[in-house]
């Protein structure tokens, strides 16, 4: 795969931050935001194109995982709200 441009890396960072902010749980949200920031900061000066491509691919996979977890969390939250609002017999 060809090396990613700076704009693509920034775009991926923003998508990760945006998705991480969607967690309803404060603990999950702050953890993922911190991990995204720390990971990008740690690899700020990577110059090797192959290493950079590997990191970008890992982050794309992480973005997919975060999206799945957020959607599952929203489904669980909605289901929990419905169950709590049902009258007891």
N, C-alpha and C positions, 0 to 999 in steps of 0.2 A: 504494500500500500504506500502511496506517496506521502511525503511528510505533510503534516497539517500546518496551515498558516496560523499566524497569531490570532487573527479574527475568529477562526474556527475554535481555537482553544478558549478564547474569551467567551464565545457563544456557548460552548459546552459548560464552562464554569457557571455562567448565568443560569442555564437550564437546571443544573444541579442545585444551585442555591434556591431557585424558584420552586422546584419540586420539594426540596427539603423543608421549605417554609409551609408546606401544605399538611404536614403531620399535625394531627390534633393533639397528640400528647407532647407536652412541653419537653419531657426528657428525650424522646426520640428526635424531636425537632432540633433542640440545641446540640445533641450529640452529632447528628448528621451534618448540621451547619459547620460545627467545629472541625469534623473530619474532612469535609470538602475544603475548607479554608487551609487547614494544616497540610493536606496532601498537595494542593497546588502550590503553596508557599515552599514546601520542601523540595519540589521538583522545578522550581522557577528557573534554575540555571542549567537544565538538561539541554545539551547541544547535540547529542547523538541522535540522528534521525530514526534509527531503528528502536532505540529506547523510548523516544518520544511517541512513536507510533504505538508501541506496546502500552504505554501509559494512557494514551487517548482511547485505545480499545477497551482497556480495563474500566475507564471512567464511563464509557458508553454503556458497558454492561452494568455498572453501578447505577447509572441513571435509570435503566430499565428495571432494576430491582427496586429502587426507591419508588418509581411510578406504581409498581405492583403493590408494594407495601402500603402506600398512601391510599390506593383504591380499596384495598382490603380493609384498612382502618376505617375508611368512611362507610363502607358497607356494614361493618360490625357496629359502628357507632349508631347508624340509622336503625339497625335491627334492635339494638339495645334500647333505643328511645321508644320504639313501637311496643316492645314487651313491657317496659316500665309504665306506659300510659294505659295499658289494658286494665279494665276493672277486675278486681278480685271477686270471686264468687263466694 
